[in-house]
Amino acid sequence: MKDYRSRLQVLEKHFCIKDIPTFDQFKKAWAAADPLSRSVLAASAESGNIDGWGKSWSRYMTAVRGYLLKMGEIEPDAKSLRQLAAEMEGDACEIHS
């Protein structure tokens, strides 16, 4: 459990960015990021569910989403994480019925 907390703290520190990077700055940071960090950020951006985390985070994620779409790293019409979870729960209900 301690390792997970440490990892989350590193991710929070890494992505707690005040200024929105330019596209070139983002591409450089993306290339240097580890696979787990890239997948977490991509999943957040791809879900499109970026409201509710504050205005600065919403602006940052809107820019990041645009950058990742431009780079071809995420799909524009991908299902949100909530939609995927709801579908999985629905399948689980059918299996246990």
DSSP file (Angstrom, degrees, kcal/mol; ACC not computed):
  #  RESIDUE AA STRUCTURE BP1 BP2  ACC     N-H-->O    O-->H-N    N-H-->O    O-->H-N    TCO  KAPPA ALPHA  PHI   PSI    X-CA   Y-CA   Z-CA
    1    1 A M     >        0   0    0      0, 0.0     4,-2.1     0, 0.0     5,-0.2   0.000 360.0 360.0 360.0 -37.2    0.0    0.0    0.0
    2    2 A K  H  >  +     0   0    0      1,-0.2     4,-2.5     2,-0.2     5,-0.2   0.883 360.0  54.2 -61.7 -39.4    2.9    2.4    0.8
    3    3 A D  H  > S+     0   0    0      1,-0.2     4,-2.4     2,-0.2    -1,-0.2   0.893 107.7  50.1 -63.1 -40.2    4.2    1.9   -2.8
    4    4 A Y  H  > S+     0   0    0      2,-0.2     4,-2.5     1,-0.2    -1,-0.2   0.911 111.1  48.6 -64.9 -42.3    0.9    2.9   -4.3
    5    5 A R  H  X S+     0   0    0     -4,-2.1     4,-2.3     2,-0.2    -2,-0.2   0.920 111.6  49.5 -64.1 -42.9    0.7    6.0   -2.1
    6    6 A S  H  X S+     0   0    0     -4,-2.5     4,-2.1     1,-0.2    -2,-0.2   0.922 111.5  49.3 -60.7 -44.0    4.2    7.0   -3.0
    7    7 A R  H  X S+     0   0    0     -4,-2.4     4,-2.4     1,-0.2    -2,-0.2   0.907 110.5  49.9 -64.2 -42.5    3.5    6.5   -6.7
    8    8 A L  H  X S+     0   0    0     -4,-2.5     4,-2.8     1,-0.2    -1,-0.2   0.882 109.0  52.6 -63.9 -38.0    0.3    8.6   -6.5
    9    9 A Q  H  X S+     0   0    0     -4,-2.3     4,-2.3     2,-0.2    -1,-0.2   0.898 109.4  49.2 -64.2 -39.5    2.1   11.4   -4.7
   10   10 A V  H  X S+     0   0    0     -4,-2.1     4,-2.7     2,-0.2    -2,-0.2   0.926 112.7  47.7 -64.1 -44.8    4.7   11.4   -7.5
   11   11 A L  H  X S+     0   0    0     -4,-2.4     4,-2.5     2,-0.2    -2,-0.2   0.913 111.7  50.0 -63.0 -42.8    2.0   11.6  -10.2
   12   12 A E  H  X S+     0   0    0     -4,-2.8     4,-0.6     1,-0.2    -1,-0.2   0.921 113.6  45.5 -61.7 -43.8    0.2   14.4   -8.3
   13   13 A K  H >< S+     0   0    0     -4,-2.3     3,-0.6     1,-0.2    -2,-0.2   0.909 113.6  50.1 -65.0 -42.0    3.4   16.4   -8.0
   14   14 A H  H 3< S+     0   0    0     -4,-2.7    -2,-0.2     1,-0.2    -1,-0.2   0.889 117.8  37.6 -65.0 -40.6    4.3   15.7  -11.7
   15   15 A F  H 3< S+     0   0    0     -4,-2.5     2,-1.8    -5,-0.2    -1,-0.2   0.332  84.1 103.3 -99.0   7.7    0.9   16.7  -13.1
   16   16 A C    <<  +     0   0    0     -4,-0.6     2,-0.5    -3,-0.6    -1,-0.1  -0.590  53.7 164.1 -86.5  76.3    0.2   19.6  -10.7
   17   17 A I        -     0   0    0     -2,-1.8    43,-0.1     1,-0.2    -2,-0.0  -0.828  30.6-168.6-103.5 130.1    1.1   22.2  -13.4
   18   18 A K  S    S+     0   0    0     -2,-0.5     2,-0.3     2,-0.0    -1,-0.2   0.928  74.9  53.2 -80.1 -50.1    0.1   25.8  -13.0
   19   19 A D  S    S-     0   0    0      1,-0.0    -1,-0.0    41,-0.0    37,-0.0  -0.658  87.4-120.6 -90.5 142.9    0.9   27.0  -16.6
   20   20 A I        -     0   0    0     -2,-0.3    -2,-0.0     1,-0.1    40,-0.0  -0.698  34.4-128.4 -79.6 124.7   -0.5   25.2  -19.6
   21   21 A P        -     0   0    0      0, 0.0     2,-0.1     0, 0.0    -1,-0.1  -0.299  19.1-109.6 -71.4 157.5    2.4   24.0  -21.7
   22   22 A T     >  -     0   0    0      1,-0.1     4,-2.7     4,-0.0     5,-0.2  -0.325  37.7-100.7 -72.5 169.0    2.7   24.7  -25.3
   23   23 A F  H  > S+     0   0    0      1,-0.2     4,-2.6     2,-0.2     5,-0.2   0.917 125.2  48.4 -59.0 -43.7    2.3   21.8  -27.7
   24   24 A D  H  > S+     0   0    0      2,-0.2     4,-1.9     1,-0.2    -1,-0.2   0.894 111.4  49.5 -65.9 -40.0    6.0   21.4  -28.1
   25   25 A Q  H  > S+     0   0    0      2,-0.2     4,-2.3     1,-0.2    -1,-0.2   0.912 112.1  49.1 -62.9 -41.8    6.6   21.5  -24.4
   26   26 A F  H  X S+     0   0    0     -4,-2.7     4,-3.1     1,-0.2    -2,-0.2   0.928 108.5  52.1 -64.6 -44.9    3.9   18.9  -23.9
   27   27 A K  H  X S+     0   0    0     -4,-2.6     4,-2.2     1,-0.2    -1,-0.2   0.888 110.6  49.2 -58.9 -39.1    5.3   16.6  -26.5
   28   28 A K  H  X S+     0   0    0     -4,-1.9     4,-1.3     2,-0.2    -1,-0.2   0.923 114.1  44.4 -66.0 -44.9    8.8   16.8  -24.9
   29   29 A A  H  X S+     0   0    0     -4,-2.3     4,-1.2     2,-0.2    -2,-0.2   0.884 112.0  54.0 -66.8 -38.1    7.3   16.0  -21.4
   30   30 A W  H >< S+     0   0    0     -4,-3.1     3,-0.5     1,-0.2    -2,-0.2   0.917 107.2  50.3 -61.4 -44.9    5.1   13.2  -22.9
   31   31 A A  H 3< S+     0   0    0     -4,-2.2    -1,-0.2     1,-0.2    -2,-0.2   0.815 113.4  46.2 -64.0 -30.6    8.2   11.5  -24.5
   32   32 A A  H 3< S+     0   0    0     -4,-1.3    -1,-0.2    -5,-0.1    -2,-0.2   0.636  92.7 100.4 -87.4 -14.9   10.0   11.7  -21.1
   33   33 A A  S << S-     0   0    0     -4,-1.2    -3,-0.0    -3,-0.5    -4,-0.0  -0.352  78.0-110.7 -73.7 151.4    7.1   10.4  -19.0
   34   34 A D     >  -     0   0    0      1,-0.1     4,-2.3    -2,-0.1     5,-0.2  -0.385  32.4-105.2 -76.1 160.1    6.9    6.8  -17.9
   35   35 A P  H  > S+     0   0    0      0, 0.0     4,-2.5     0, 0.0     5,-0.2   0.852 118.6  52.7 -57.2 -38.7    4.3    4.5  -19.4
   36   36 A L  H  > S+     0   0    0      2,-0.2     4,-2.4     1,-0.2     5,-0.2   0.935 110.1  47.6 -64.9 -45.0    2.1    4.4  -16.3
   37   37 A S  H  > S+     0   0    0      1,-0.2     4,-2.4     2,-0.2     5,-0.2   0.907 112.7  49.7 -62.1 -41.8    2.0    8.2  -16.2
   38   38 A R  H  X S+     0   0    0     -4,-2.3     4,-2.7     1,-0.2    -1,-0.2   0.916 111.6  48.0 -63.3 -42.6    1.2    8.4  -19.9
   39   39 A S  H  X S+     0   0    0     -4,-2.5     4,-2.4     2,-0.2    -2,-0.2   0.886 112.0  49.0 -68.7 -37.2   -1.6    5.9  -19.6
   40   40 A V  H  X S+     0   0    0     -4,-2.4     4,-2.1     2,-0.2    -1,-0.2   0.933 115.2  44.2 -66.0 -45.3   -3.2    7.6  -16.5
   41   41 A L  H  X S+     0   0    0     -4,-2.4     4,-2.6    -5,-0.2     5,-0.2   0.914 114.2  49.5 -66.1 -42.6   -3.1   11.0  -18.2
   42   42 A A  H  X S+     0   0    0     -4,-2.7     4,-3.1    -5,-0.2     5,-0.2   0.909 110.3  50.6 -63.3 -42.1   -4.4    9.6  -21.5
   43   43 A A  H  X S+     0   0    0     -4,-2.4     4,-1.8     2,-0.2    -1,-0.2   0.903 112.1  47.5 -63.3 -40.5   -7.2    7.8  -19.8
   44   44 A S  H  X S+     0   0    0     -4,-2.1     4,-0.7     2,-0.2     5,-0.4   0.924 116.8  42.6 -65.4 -43.9   -8.2   11.0  -18.0
   45   45 A A  H >< S+     0   0    0     -4,-2.6     3,-0.6     1,-0.2    -2,-0.2   0.884 113.7  51.5 -70.4 -38.8   -8.0   13.1  -21.1
   46   46 A E  H 3< S+     0   0    0     -4,-3.1    -1,-0.2     1,-0.2    -2,-0.2   0.843 101.1  61.3 -69.5 -33.5   -9.8   10.5  -23.3
   47   47 A S  H 3< S-     0   0    0     -4,-1.8    -1,-0.2    -5,-0.2    -2,-0.2   0.788  92.3-146.0 -65.0 -25.4  -12.7   10.1  -20.9
   48   48 A G    <<  +     0   0    0     -4,-0.7     2,-1.4    -3,-0.6     3,-0.2   0.476  60.8 124.8  73.5  -0.3  -13.6   13.8  -21.4
   49   49 A N        +     0   0    0     -5,-0.4    -1,-0.2     1,-0.2    -2,-0.1  -0.641  21.3 133.4 -93.0  78.6  -14.7   13.9  -17.8
   50   50 A I    >   +     0   0    0     -2,-1.4     3,-0.6    -5,-0.1    -1,-0.2   0.394  36.2 101.6-112.7   1.2  -12.5   16.8  -16.7
   51   51 A D  T 3   +     0   0    0     -3,-0.2     4,-0.1     1,-0.2    -2,-0.0  -0.479  66.5  44.9 -81.6 157.8  -15.0   19.0  -14.9
   52   52 A G  T 3  S+     0   0    0     -2,-0.1    -1,-0.2     1,-0.0     3,-0.1   0.446  87.1  89.6  92.5   0.3  -15.2   19.1  -11.1
   53   53 A W  S <  S-     0   0    0     -3,-0.6     4,-0.3     1,-0.4    -2,-0.1   0.289 102.4 -85.9-109.0   8.8  -11.4   19.3  -10.5
   54   54 A G     >  -     0   0    0      1,-0.1     4,-2.3     2,-0.1    -1,-0.4  -0.113  42.2 -82.2 102.2 157.4  -11.2   23.1  -10.5
   55   55 A K  H  > S+     0   0    0      1,-0.2     4,-2.6     2,-0.2     5,-0.2   0.891 124.3  50.4 -65.4 -42.2  -10.9   25.6  -13.3
   56   56 A S  H  > S+     0   0    0      1,-0.2     4,-2.4     2,-0.2    -1,-0.2   0.915 113.6  45.7 -66.4 -40.7   -7.1   25.4  -13.7
   57   57 A W  H  > S+     0   0    0     -4,-0.3     4,-3.0     2,-0.2     5,-0.2   0.898 112.3  51.8 -66.8 -39.4   -7.1   21.6  -13.9
   58   58 A S  H  X S+     0   0    0     -4,-2.3     4,-2.1     2,-0.2    -2,-0.2   0.918 111.6  46.3 -63.1 -44.1  -10.0   21.8  -16.4
   59   59 A R  H  X S+     0   0    0     -4,-2.6     4,-2.0     2,-0.2    -2,-0.2   0.917 114.0  49.2 -63.3 -43.2   -8.1   24.3  -18.6
   60   60 A Y  H  X S+     0   0    0     -4,-2.4     4,-2.7    -5,-0.2    -2,-0.2   0.942 113.0  45.7 -61.5 -48.5   -5.0   22.1  -18.4
   61   61 A M  H  X S+     0   0    0     -4,-3.0     4,-2.8     1,-0.2    -1,-0.2   0.820 108.7  56.4 -68.9 -30.2   -6.8   18.9  -19.3
   62   62 A T  H  X S+     0   0    0     -4,-2.1     4,-1.9    -5,-0.2    -1,-0.2   0.926 111.5  43.6 -63.9 -43.4   -8.7   20.6  -22.1
   63   63 A A  H  X S+     0   0    0     -4,-2.0     4,-2.4     2,-0.2    -2,-0.2   0.932 114.8  49.1 -65.2 -45.9   -5.3   21.6  -23.6
   64   64 A V  H  X S+     0   0    0     -4,-2.7     4,-3.0     1,-0.2     5,-0.2   0.903 108.6  53.5 -61.5 -42.2   -3.8   18.2  -22.9
   65   65 A R  H  X S+     0   0    0     -4,-2.8     4,-2.3     1,-0.2    -1,-0.2   0.924 110.0  48.2 -58.3 -44.7   -6.8   16.5  -24.5
   66   66 A G  H  X S+     0   0    0     -4,-1.9     4,-2.3     2,-0.2    -2,-0.2   0.904 112.3  48.8 -62.3 -41.8   -6.3   18.6  -27.6
   67   67 A Y  H  X S+     0   0    0     -4,-2.4     4,-2.1     2,-0.2    -2,-0.2   0.927 112.3  47.6 -63.8 -45.3   -2.6   17.8  -27.7
   68   68 A L  H  X>S+     0   0    0     -4,-3.0     5,-2.5     2,-0.2     6,-0.9   0.863 111.8  50.3 -67.4 -35.3   -3.2   14.0  -27.3
   69   69 A L  H ><5S+     0   0    0     -4,-2.3     3,-0.9    -5,-0.2    -1,-0.2   0.930 111.0  49.5 -64.1 -44.2   -5.9   14.1  -30.0
   70   70 A K  H 3<5S+     0   0    0     -4,-2.3    -2,-0.2     1,-0.3    -1,-0.2   0.855 111.9  48.6 -62.0 -35.7   -3.5   15.9  -32.3
   71   71 A M  H 3<5S-     0   0    0     -4,-2.1    -1,-0.3    -5,-0.1    -2,-0.2   0.571 112.6-120.6 -81.5  -9.7   -0.8   13.4  -31.6
   72   72 A G  T <<5S+     0   0    0     -3,-0.9    -3,-0.2    -4,-0.6    -2,-0.1   0.717  77.1 124.8  77.2  20.8   -3.2   10.5  -32.2
   73   73 A E  S   <S+     0   0    0     -5,-2.5     2,-0.3    -6,-0.2    -4,-0.2   0.705  70.6  32.2 -85.4 -21.9   -2.7    9.1  -28.7
   74   74 A I  S    S-     0   0    0     -6,-0.9    -2,-0.1    -9,-0.1   -31,-0.0  -0.906  80.9-114.1-133.7 162.1   -6.4    9.1  -27.8
   75   75 A E    >   -     0   0    0     -2,-0.3     3,-1.1     1,-0.1    -6,-0.1  -0.790  17.0-140.7 -96.5 136.6   -9.7    8.6  -29.6
   76   76 A P  T 3  S+     0   0    0      0, 0.0    -1,-0.1     0, 0.0    -7,-0.0   0.796 100.8  37.8 -68.2 -27.4  -12.1   11.6  -29.9
   77   77 A D  T 3  S+     0   0    0      2,-0.0     3,-0.1    -3,-0.0   -30,-0.0   0.002  83.4 142.0-114.7  29.6  -15.3    9.6  -29.4
   78   78 A A    <   -     0   0    0     -3,-1.1     2,-0.1   -32,-0.2    -4,-0.0  -0.334  57.3-102.6 -68.3 152.0  -14.0    7.1  -26.8
   79   79 A K        -     0   0    0      1,-0.1    -1,-0.1     2,-0.1   -31,-0.1  -0.439  38.2-110.8 -72.2 148.4  -16.4    6.1  -24.0
   80   80 A S     >  -     0   0    0     -2,-0.1     4,-2.3     1,-0.1     5,-0.2  -0.315  26.6-109.3 -73.2 163.3  -15.8    7.6  -20.6
   81   81 A L  H  > S+     0   0    0      1,-0.2     4,-2.4     2,-0.2     5,-0.2   0.860 121.6  54.4 -61.8 -34.8  -14.5    5.5  -17.7
   82   82 A R  H  > S+     0   0    0      2,-0.2     4,-2.5     1,-0.2    -1,-0.2   0.897 107.3  49.9 -65.8 -40.2  -18.0    5.8  -16.1
   83   83 A Q  H  > S+     0   0    0      2,-0.2     4,-2.4     1,-0.2    -2,-0.2   0.926 111.6  48.2 -64.1 -44.2  -19.6    4.4  -19.3
   84   84 A L  H  X S+     0   0    0     -4,-2.3     4,-2.3     1,-0.2    -2,-0.2   0.918 112.4  48.7 -61.9 -43.3  -17.2    1.5  -19.4
   85   85 A A  H  X S+     0   0    0     -4,-2.4     4,-2.6     1,-0.2    -1,-0.2   0.906 110.4  51.1 -64.0 -41.4  -17.8    0.8  -15.7
   86   86 A A  H  X S+     0   0    0     -4,-2.5     4,-2.2     1,-0.2    -1,-0.2   0.904 110.5  49.1 -63.0 -40.7  -21.6    0.9  -16.2
   87   87 A E  H  X S+     0   0    0     -4,-2.4     4,-2.3     2,-0.2    -1,-0.2   0.909 111.6  49.0 -64.0 -41.4  -21.3   -1.5  -19.1
   88   88 A M  H  X S+     0   0    0     -4,-2.3     4,-2.3     1,-0.2    -2,-0.2   0.896 110.8  50.1 -66.0 -39.2  -19.2   -3.9  -17.1
   89   89 A E  H  X S+     0   0    0     -4,-2.6     4,-2.1     2,-0.2    -1,-0.2   0.888 109.5  51.7 -65.2 -38.2  -21.6   -3.7  -14.2
   90   90 A G  H  X S+     0   0    0     -4,-2.2     4,-1.8     2,-0.2    -2,-0.2   0.907 110.5  48.2 -64.0 -42.1  -24.5   -4.5  -16.6
   91   91 A D  H  X S+     0   0    0     -4,-2.3     4,-2.0     1,-0.2    -2,-0.2   0.889 110.3  52.0 -64.6 -39.0  -22.6   -7.5  -18.0
   92   92 A A  H  X S+     0   0    0     -4,-2.3     4,-2.0     1,-0.2    -1,-0.2   0.880 107.2  52.4 -66.3 -37.0  -21.9   -8.7  -14.4
   93   93 A C  H  X S+     0   0    0     -4,-2.1     4,-0.7     1,-0.2    -1,-0.2   0.893 109.6  49.4 -64.8 -39.5  -25.5   -8.4  -13.5
   94   94 A E  H  < S+     0   0    0     -4,-1.8     3,-0.4     1,-0.2    -2,-0.2   0.876 110.1  50.8 -67.1 -37.4  -26.5  -10.6  -16.5
   95   95 A I  H  < S+     0   0    0     -4,-2.0    -1,-0.2     1,-0.2    -2,-0.2   0.889 113.4  44.5 -67.0 -39.7  -23.9  -13.2  -15.7
   96   96 A H  H  <        0   0    0     -4,-2.0    -1,-0.2     1,-0.2    -2,-0.2   0.508 360.0 360.0 -85.6  -4.2  -25.1  -13.5  -12.1
   97   97 A S     <        0   0    0     -4,-0.7    -1,-0.2    -3,-0.4    -2,-0.1   0.480 360.0 360.0 -79.9 360.0  -28.8  -13.6  -13.0
